Amino acid sequence: MNELLIGLFALIGGSARYGIDQLLGSPTFPWVTLLINLTGSFLLAWISSTLGHFAHIPGSLTLGLGTGMIGAYTTFSTFTLELWHLWQHGQWVLVGGYALGSLILGPICALAGIYASHWFVKRAQQKGQVLQ
C-alpha cells in the first residue's frame, strides 16, 4: 500500500514540477528549480510536522505526500546540473547566488514550514479537532 501511495503522489509531484517549469522556465537563471526546491522545503517540513498530530490521517498518507509527492516535486539533481551549466558558462556570480541562495533559503523555508505547522496544529487544538 505504501508503494502505491508513493507512486501515485510522485505522479502528482513530478507533474507539478514539469508544469511549473513549462509555465515559468527561464533560459538565463534556474529560477524555477530554486522556487520548486524552496517551496518543497516548506511543504515537506509542514507535512512532516503537521500530519502526525491528527489521529485520522494514516502514516501511509504522510509517507505518500512526503516521499512521493514532495520527493518527485523537488530536485537536487537538477539543481546540481543547472549549477554546473552556470559554471561551464563562466557565470560565477550566478553560481554563487544560486548555490548560496539555495543553501540559505532552503532551511529558512523549512523552518517557516515548521512554524506554520505549529500555528496550524494549535488552531486545530483550539477547535477541538482530533489530535494524537
Helices and strands as residue ranges (DSSP letters): H 2-24, H 31-50, G 51-53, H 59-63, I 64-70, H 71-73, H 76-88, H 92-126
